[in-house]
Amino acid sequence: MEELRGHPKLRMLDEGYVYVTENGNLILDTLFTSIPDIRKKEVELKSIAGVLEVGLFTRHADVYYKAKEDGSFEKLH
């Protein structure tokens, strides 16, 4: 991550333990000060061995939902 100019930090629980996902994976929360080409960055990150997913959203969804105060959802197009 540092070679890609990121600043990784291992996700921790409030109790001081490492956060482990349901599948036994660890999460690196990584800060990038600038991402000029987000799609290129997504490809770069996903090409790293061991990286399963990234939190970059580079594609638009067909449908969006908005949560309303009454607990229901509004469908947006």
Biopython code that builds the backbone (N, CA, C, O; Angstrom):
import numpy as np
from Bio.PDB.StructureBuilder import StructureBuilder

atoms = [
    (1, "MET", "N", (0.820, -1.182, 0.000)),
    (1, "MET", "CA", (0.000, 0.000, 0.000)),
    (1, "MET", "C", (0.870, 1.254, 0.000)),
    (1, "MET", "O", (0.554, 2.246, -0.657)),
    (2, "GLU", "N", (1.950, 1.192, 0.734)),
    (2, "GLU", "CA", (2.832, 2.359, 0.796)),
    (2, "GLU", "C", (3.493, 2.632, -0.551)),
    (2, "GLU", "O", (3.752, 3.785, -0.896)),
    (3, "GLU", "N", (3.769, 1.561, -1.323)),
    (3, "GLU", "CA", (4.358, 1.752, -2.650)),
    (3, "GLU", "C", (3.385, 2.476, -3.585)),
    (3, "GLU", "O", (3.807, 3.112, -4.550)),
    (4, "LEU", "N", (2.094, 2.377, -3.299)),
    (4, "LEU", "CA", (1.078, 3.073, -4.079)),
    (4, "LEU", "C", (0.704, 4.406, -3.437)),
    (4, "LEU", "O", (-0.326, 5.000, -3.757)),
    (5, "ARG", "N", (1.558, 4.861, -2.528)),
    (5, "ARG", "CA", (1.401, 6.146, -1.826)),
    (5, "ARG", "C", (0.200, 6.175, -0.882)),
    (5, "ARG", "O", (-0.422, 7.214, -0.665)),
    (6, "GLY", "N", (-0.103, 5.001, -0.331)),
    (6, "GLY", "CA", (-1.164, 4.923, 0.661)),
    (6, "GLY", "C", (-0.586, 4.880, 2.061)),
    (6, "GLY", "O", (0.593, 4.581, 2.251)),
    (7, "HIS", "N", (-1.418, 5.179, 3.029)),
    (7, "HIS", "CA", (-1.018, 5.158, 4.432)),
    (7, "HIS", "C", (-1.921, 4.154, 5.151)),
    (7, "HIS", "O", (-2.970, 4.524, 5.679)),
    (8, "PRO", "N", (-1.502, 2.858, 5.168)),
    (8, "PRO", "CA", (-2.359, 1.815, 5.738)),
    (8, "PRO", "C", (-2.322, 1.784, 7.263)),
    (8, "PRO", "O", (-1.313, 2.098, 7.894)),
    (9, "LYS", "N", (-3.457, 1.395, 7.822)),
    (9, "LYS", "CA", (-3.580, 1.218, 9.266)),
    (9, "LYS", "C", (-4.465, 0.000, 9.489)),
    (9, "LYS", "O", (-5.574, -0.072, 8.960)),
    (10, "LEU", "N", (-3.982, -0.945, 10.264)),
    (10, "LEU", "CA", (-4.732, -2.153, 10.551)),
    (10, "LEU", "C", (-5.969, -1.803, 11.375)),
    (10, "LEU", "O", (-5.868, -1.125, 12.398)),
    (11, "ARG", "N", (-7.127, -2.263, 10.932)),
    (11, "ARG", "CA", (-8.367, -1.964, 11.664)),
    (11, "ARG", "C", (-8.373, -2.719, 12.986)),
    (11, "ARG", "O", (-8.096, -3.917, 13.044)),
    (12, "MET", "N", (-8.696, -1.984, 14.044)),
    (12, "MET", "CA", (-8.681, -2.539, 15.390)),
    (12, "MET", "C", (-10.052, -2.388, 16.038)),
    (12, "MET", "O", (-10.832, -1.512, 15.665)),
    (13, "LEU", "N", (-10.333, -3.239, 17.001)),
    (13, "LEU", "CA", (-11.531, -3.117, 17.814)),
    (13, "LEU", "C", (-11.256, -2.148, 18.949)),
    (13, "LEU", "O", (-10.098, -1.895, 19.282)),
    (14, "ASP", "N", (-12.294, -1.608, 19.541)),
    (14, "ASP", "CA", (-12.128, -0.673, 20.660)),
    (14, "ASP", "C", (-11.353, -1.293, 21.815)),
    (14, "ASP", "O", (-10.683, -0.587, 22.568)),
    (15, "GLU", "N", (-11.445, -2.620, 21.954)),
    (15, "GLU", "CA", (-10.769, -3.326, 23.051)),
    (15, "GLU", "C", (-9.278, -3.507, 22.791)),
    (15, "GLU", "O", (-8.553, -4.005, 23.652)),
    (16, "GLY", "N", (-8.810, -3.097, 21.590)),
    (16, "GLY", "CA", (-7.393, -3.209, 21.279)),
    (16, "GLY", "C", (-7.011, -4.445, 20.488)),
    (16, "GLY", "O", (-5.832, -4.655, 20.200)),
    (17, "TYR", "N", (-7.991, -5.269, 20.132)),
    (17, "TYR", "CA", (-7.724, -6.470, 19.342)),
    (17, "TYR", "C", (-7.856, -6.148, 17.857)),
    (17, "TYR", "O", (-8.578, -5.231, 17.466)),
    (18, "VAL", "N", (-7.147, -6.919, 17.043)),
    (18, "VAL", "CA", (-7.256, -6.777, 15.592)),
    (18, "VAL", "C", (-8.660, -7.200, 15.162)),
    (18, "VAL", "O", (-9.177, -8.216, 15.626)),
    (19, "TYR", "N", (-9.275, -6.415, 14.272)),
    (19, "TYR", "CA", (-10.585, -6.756, 13.730)),
    (19, "TYR", "C", (-10.403, -7.857, 12.695)),
    (19, "TYR", "O", (-9.601, -7.715, 11.772)),
    (20, "VAL", "N", (-11.141, -8.950, 12.841)),
    (20, "VAL", "CA", (-11.098, -10.068, 11.905)),
    (20, "VAL", "C", (-12.500, -10.239, 11.326)),
    (20, "VAL", "O", (-13.475, -10.307, 12.075)),
    (21, "THR", "N", (-12.607, -10.311, 9.997)),
    (21, "THR", "CA", (-13.907, -10.444, 9.348)),
    (21, "THR", "C", (-14.470, -11.848, 9.570)),
    (21, "THR", "O", (-13.791, -12.723, 10.107)),
    (22, "GLU", "N", (-15.717, -12.046, 9.150)),
    (22, "GLU", "CA", (-16.374, -13.358, 9.270)),
    (22, "GLU", "C", (-15.591, -14.447, 8.553)),
    (22, "GLU", "O", (-15.638, -15.612, 8.947)),
    (23, "ASN", "N", (-14.869, -14.069, 7.498)),
    (23, "ASN", "CA", (-14.087, -15.035, 6.719)),
    (23, "ASN", "C", (-12.645, -15.152, 7.191)),
    (23, "ASN", "O", (-11.838, -15.833, 6.559)),
    (24, "GLY", "N", (-12.317, -14.494, 8.296)),
    (24, "GLY", "CA", (-10.966, -14.587, 8.843)),
    (24, "GLY", "C", (-9.969, -13.637, 8.204)),
    (24, "GLY", "O", (-8.759, -13.831, 8.327)),
    (25, "ASN", "N", (-10.460, -12.621, 7.528)),
    (25, "ASN", "CA", (-9.581, -11.663, 6.867)),
    (25, "ASN", "C", (-9.324, -10.443, 7.749)),
    (25, "ASN", "O", (-10.103, -10.129, 8.649)),
    (26, "LEU", "N", (-8.221, -9.771, 7.471)),
    (26, "LEU", "CA", (-7.878, -8.528, 8.153)),
    (26, "LEU", "C", (-8.186, -7.363, 7.214)),
    (26, "LEU", "O", (-8.199, -7.533, 5.994)),
    (27, "ILE", "N", (-8.428, -6.206, 7.767)),
    (27, "ILE", "CA", (-8.741, -5.027, 6.963)),
    (27, "ILE", "C", (-7.690, -3.958, 7.216)),
    (27, "ILE", "O", (-7.384, -3.621, 8.359)),
    (28, "LEU", "N", (-7.144, -3.432, 6.126)),
    (28, "LEU", "CA", (-6.235, -2.302, 6.198)),
    (28, "LEU", "C", (-7.005, -1.067, 5.750)),
    (28, "LEU", "O", (-7.338, -0.937, 4.572)),
    (29, "ASP", "N", (-7.286, -0.171, 6.668)),
    (29, "ASP", "CA", (-7.888, 1.102, 6.306)),
    (29, "ASP", "C", (-6.742, 1.965, 5.789)),
    (29, "ASP", "O", (-5.801, 2.269, 6.521)),
    (30, "THR", "N", (-6.834, 2.354, 4.523)),
    (30, "THR", "CA", (-5.716, 3.040, 3.887)),
    (30, "THR", "C", (-6.147, 4.410, 3.381)),
    (30, "THR", "O", (-7.120, 4.536, 2.638)),
    (31, "LEU", "N", (-5.413, 5.425, 3.793)),
    (31, "LEU", "CA", (-5.682, 6.795, 3.383)),
    (31, "LEU", "C", (-4.782, 7.142, 2.203)),
    (31, "LEU", "O", (-3.569, 6.938, 2.240)),
    (32, "PHE", "N", (-5.407, 7.670, 1.161)),
    (32, "PHE", "CA", (-4.669, 8.202, 0.019)),
    (32, "PHE", "C", (-4.951, 9.690, -0.016)),
    (32, "PHE", "O", (-6.113, 10.098, -0.025)),
    (33, "THR", "N", (-3.914, 10.503, -0.036)),
    (33, "THR", "CA", (-4.123, 11.950, -0.026)),
    (33, "THR", "C", (-4.729, 12.438, -1.333)),
    (33, "THR", "O", (-5.409, 13.464, -1.363)),
    (34, "SER", "N", (-4.482, 11.706, -2.410)),
    (34, "SER", "CA", (-5.023, 12.084, -3.711)),
    (34, "SER", "C", (-5.165, 10.838, -4.570)),
    (34, "SER", "O", (-4.278, 9.985, -4.591)),
    (35, "ILE", "N", (-6.287, 10.736, -5.282)),
    (35, "ILE", "CA", (-6.491, 9.643, -6.234)),
    (35, "ILE", "C", (-6.972, 10.274, -7.540)),
    (35, "ILE", "O", (-8.176, 10.412, -7.754)),
    (36, "PRO", "N", (-6.035, 10.658, -8.417)),
    (36, "PRO", "CA", (-6.414, 11.316, -9.658)),
    (36, "PRO", "C", (-7.266, 10.446, -10.587)),
    (36, "PRO", "O", (-8.185, 10.944, -11.237)),
    (37, "ASP", "N", (-6.959, 9.148, -10.648)),
    (37, "ASP", "CA", (-7.706, 8.223, -11.507)),
    (37, "ASP", "C", (-8.187, 7.069, -10.643)),
    (37, "ASP", "O", (-7.452, 6.109, -10.414)),
    (38, "ILE", "N", (-9.424, 7.163, -10.162)),
    (38, "ILE", "CA", (-9.939, 6.201, -9.189)),
    (38, "ILE", "C", (-10.059, 4.790, -9.770)),
    (38, "ILE", "O", (-9.818, 3.812, -9.063)),
    (39, "ARG", "N", (-10.424, 4.675, -11.033)),
    (39, "ARG", "CA", (-10.534, 3.340, -11.657)),
    (39, "ARG", "C", (-9.159, 2.676, -11.780)),
    (39, "ARG", "O", (-9.028, 1.471, -11.566)),
    (40, "LYS", "N", (-8.147, 3.457, -12.121)),
    (40, "LYS", "CA", (-6.789, 2.917, -12.203)),
    (40, "LYS", "C", (-6.326, 2.461, -10.816)),
    (40, "LYS", "O", (-5.702, 1.408, -10.684)),
    (41, "LYS", "N", (-6.633, 3.253, -9.782)),
    (41, "LYS", "CA", (-6.236, 2.901, -8.418)),
    (41, "LYS", "C", (-6.921, 1.606, -7.982)),
    (41, "LYS", "O", (-6.304, 0.766, -7.327)),
    (42, "GLU", "N", (-8.191, 1.444, -8.344)),
    (42, "GLU", "CA", (-8.909, 0.218, -8.007)),
    (42, "GLU", "C", (-8.223, -0.998, -8.627)),
    (42, "GLU", "O", (-8.046, -2.015, -7.957)),
    (43, "VAL", "N", (-7.842, -0.903, -9.881)),
    (43, "VAL", "CA", (-7.154, -2.006, -10.564)),
    (43, "VAL", "C", (-5.809, -2.284, -9.909)),
    (43, "VAL", "O", (-5.452, -3.441, -9.689)),
    (44, "GLU", "N", (-5.059, -1.226, -9.597)),
    (44, "GLU", "CA", (-3.755, -1.393, -8.938)),
    (44, "GLU", "C", (-3.906, -2.123, -7.606)),
    (44, "GLU", "O", (-3.150, -3.048, -7.309)),
    (45, "LEU", "N", (-4.883, -1.703, -6.809)),
    (45, "LEU", "CA", (-5.073, -2.311, -5.491)),
    (45, "LEU", "C", (-5.518, -3.763, -5.595)),
    (45, "LEU", "O", (-5.031, -4.620, -4.858)),
    (46, "LYS", "N", (-6.441, -4.039, -6.508)),
    (46, "LYS", "CA", (-6.944, -5.403, -6.653)),
    (46, "LYS", "C", (-5.914, -6.350, -7.267)),
    (46, "LYS", "O", (-6.077, -7.568, -7.195)),
    (47, "SER", "N", (-4.854, -5.805, -7.871)),
    (47, "SER", "CA", (-3.812, -6.655, -8.440)),
    (47, "SER", "C", (-2.784, -7.087, -7.398)),
    (47, "SER", "O", (-1.901, -7.892, -7.695)),
    (48, "ILE", "N", (-2.892, -6.564, -6.190)),
    (48, "ILE", "CA", (-1.983, -6.954, -5.107)),
    (48, "ILE", "C", (-2.441, -8.301, -4.546)),
    (48, "ILE", "O", (-3.612, -8.474, -4.207)),
    (49, "ALA", "N", (-1.519, -9.242, -4.452)),
    (49, "ALA", "CA", (-1.846, -10.561, -3.898)),
    (49, "ALA", "C", (-2.385, -10.411, -2.482)),
    (49, "ALA", "O", (-1.776, -9.746, -1.644)),
    (50, "GLY", "N", (-3.524, -11.030, -2.222)),
    (50, "GLY", "CA", (-4.122, -10.985, -0.897)),
    (50, "GLY", "C", (-5.210, -9.931, -0.744)),
    (50, "GLY", "O", (-5.991, -9.981, 0.206)),
    (51, "VAL", "N", (-5.269, -8.983, -1.666)),
    (51, "VAL", "CA", (-6.333, -7.981, -1.617)),
    (51, "VAL", "C", (-7.578, -8.595, -2.237)),
    (51, "VAL", "O", (-7.583, -8.966, -3.411)),
    (52, "LEU", "N", (-8.627, -8.699, -1.442)),
    (52, "LEU", "CA", (-9.864, -9.305, -1.920)),
    (52, "LEU", "C", (-10.850, -8.284, -2.454)),
    (52, "LEU", "O", (-11.553, -8.535, -3.433)),
    (53, "GLU", "N", (-10.896, -7.141, -1.810)),
    (53, "GLU", "CA", (-11.856, -6.112, -2.205)),
    (53, "GLU", "C", (-11.336, -4.766, -1.744)),
    (53, "GLU", "O", (-10.511, -4.678, -0.835)),
    (54, "VAL", "N", (-11.830, -3.721, -2.382)),
    (54, "VAL", "CA", (-11.468, -2.360, -2.006)),
    (54, "VAL", "C", (-12.747, -1.566, -1.788)),
    (54, "VAL", "O", (-13.813, -1.950, -2.270)),
    (55, "GLY", "N", (-12.645, -0.496, -1.085)),
    (55, "GLY", "CA", (-13.815, 0.327, -0.792)),
    (55, "GLY", "C", (-13.950, 1.512, -1.723)),
    (55, "GLY", "O", (-14.499, 2.546, -1.340)),
    (56, "LEU", "N", (-13.457, 1.374, -2.936)),
    (56, "LEU", "CA", (-13.605, 2.435, -3.929)),
    (56, "LEU", "C", (-14.815, 2.112, -4.797)),
    (56, "LEU", "O", (-14.953, 0.987, -5.278)),
    (57, "PHE", "N", (-15.671, 3.071, -4.995)),
    (57, "PHE", "CA", (-16.878, 2.848, -5.771)),
    (57, "PHE", "C", (-16.719, 3.549, -7.111)),
    (57, "PHE", "O", (-16.902, 4.762, -7.216)),
    (58, "THR", "N", (-16.375, 2.772, -8.137)),
    (58, "THR", "CA", (-16.031, 3.341, -9.436)),
    (58, "THR", "C", (-17.132, 3.184, -10.474)),
    (58, "THR", "O", (-17.029, 3.730, -11.573)),
    (59, "ARG", "N", (-18.165, 2.457, -10.143)),
    (59, "ARG", "CA", (-19.262, 2.249, -11.088)),
    (59, "ARG", "C", (-20.559, 2.750, -10.472)),
    (59, "ARG", "O", (-20.728, 2.741, -9.253)),
    (60, "HIS", "N", (-21.454, 3.178, -11.315)),
    (60, "HIS", "CA", (-22.757, 3.649, -10.841)),
    (60, "HIS", "C", (-23.731, 2.484, -10.756)),
    (60, "HIS", "O", (-23.738, 1.601, -11.614)),
    (61, "ALA", "N", (-24.542, 2.492, -9.723)),
    (61, "ALA", "CA", (-25.583, 1.476, -9.564)),
    (61, "ALA", "C", (-26.758, 1.804, -10.475)),
    (61, "ALA", "O", (-26.950, 2.956, -10.863)),
    (62, "ASP", "N", (-27.541, 0.790, -10.812)),
    (62, "ASP", "CA", (-28.743, 0.998, -11.611)),
    (62, "ASP", "C", (-29.842, 1.648, -10.780)),
    (62, "ASP", "O", (-30.662, 2.405, -11.299)),
    (63, "VAL", "N", (-29.850, 1.342, -9.482)),
    (63, "VAL", "CA", (-30.885, 1.842, -8.583)),
    (63, "VAL", "C", (-30.225, 2.246, -7.268)),
    (63, "VAL", "O", (-29.305, 1.578, -6.798)),
    (64, "TYR", "N", (-30.697, 3.337, -6.679)),
    (64, "TYR", "CA", (-30.243, 3.778, -5.369)),
    (64, "TYR", "C", (-31.446, 3.831, -4.440)),
    (64, "TYR", "O", (-32.565, 4.095, -4.878)),
    (65, "TYR", "N", (-31.214, 3.582, -3.160)),
    (65, "TYR", "CA", (-32.269, 3.655, -2.164)),
    (65, "TYR", "C", (-31.889, 4.688, -1.120)),
    (65, "TYR", "O", (-30.739, 4.768, -0.689)),
    (66, "LYS", "N", (-32.867, 5.470, -0.726)),
    (66, "LYS", "CA", (-32.656, 6.500, 0.290)),
    (66, "LYS", "C", (-33.466, 6.119, 1.525)),
    (66, "LYS", "O", (-34.675, 5.906, 1.436)),
    (67, "ALA", "N", (-32.802, 6.032, 2.678)),
    (67, "ALA", "CA", (-33.494, 5.705, 3.927)),
    (67, "ALA", "C", (-34.278, 6.924, 4.391)),
    (67, "ALA", "O", (-33.776, 8.048, 4.372)),
    (68, "LYS", "N", (-35.518, 6.684, 4.806)),
    (68, "LYS", "CA", (-36.374, 7.762, 5.287)),
    (68, "LYS", "C", (-36.455, 7.697, 6.813)),
    (68, "LYS", "O", (-36.161, 6.662, 7.411)),
    (69, "GLU", "N", (-36.846, 8.784, 7.425)),
    (69, "GLU", "CA", (-36.886, 8.869, 8.886)),
    (69, "GLU", "C", (-37.838, 7.855, 9.511)),
    (69, "GLU", "O", (-37.627, 7.439, 10.650)),
    (70, "ASP", "N", (-38.882, 7.450, 8.789)),
    (70, "ASP", "CA", (-39.852, 6.495, 9.339)),
    (70, "ASP", "C", (-39.389, 5.043, 9.206)),
    (70, "ASP", "O", (-40.132, 4.129, 9.564)),
    (71, "GLY", "N", (-38.179, 4.815, 8.700)),
    (71, "GLY", "CA", (-37.637, 3.466, 8.568)),
    (71, "GLY", "C", (-37.878, 2.846, 7.208)),
    (71, "GLY", "O", (-37.352, 1.771, 6.918)),
    (72, "SER", "N", (-38.657, 3.498, 6.374)),
    (72, "SER", "CA", (-38.896, 2.982, 5.028)),
    (72, "SER", "C", (-37.811, 3.493, 4.083)),
    (72, "SER", "O", (-36.944, 4.275, 4.471)),
    (73, "PHE", "N", (-37.880, 3.036, 2.839)),
    (73, "PHE", "CA", (-36.893, 3.427, 1.847)),
    (73, "PHE", "C", (-37.578, 4.011, 0.621)),
    (73, "PHE", "O", (-38.685, 3.616, 0.255)),
    (74, "GLU", "N", (-36.897, 4.957, 0.000)),
    (74, "GLU", "CA", (-37.370, 5.554, -1.230)),
    (74, "GLU", "C", (-36.438, 5.092, -2.351)),
    (74, "GLU", "O", (-35.217, 5.186, -2.233)),
    (75, "LYS", "N", (-37.021, 4.597, -3.428)),
    (75, "LYS", "CA", (-36.230, 4.124, -4.563)),
    (75, "LYS", "C", (-35.916, 5.303, -5.482)),
    (75, "LYS", "O", (-36.826, 6.003, -5.925)),
    (76, "LEU", "N", (-34.645, 5.523, -5.767)),
    (76, "LEU", "CA", (-34.211, 6.607, -6.641)),
    (76, "LEU", "C", (-33.661, 6.004, -7.931)),
    (76, "LEU", "O", (-33.098, 4.910, -7.915)),
    (77, "HIS", "N", (-33.818, 6.702, -9.026)),
    (77, "HIS", "CA", (-33.311, 6.195, -10.314)),
    (77, "HIS", "C", (-32.148, 7.006, -10.787)),
    (77, "HIS", "O", (-31.593, 6.728, -11.849)),
]
sb = StructureBuilder()
sb.init_structure("model")
sb.init_model(0)
sb.init_chain("A")
sb.init_seg("    ")
for serial, (resi, resn, name, xyz) in enumerate(atoms, 1):
    if name == "N":
        sb.init_residue(resn, " ", resi, " ")
    sb.init_atom(name, np.array(xyz, "f"), 0.0, 1.0, " ", f" {name:<3s}", serial, name[0])
structure = sb.get_structure()
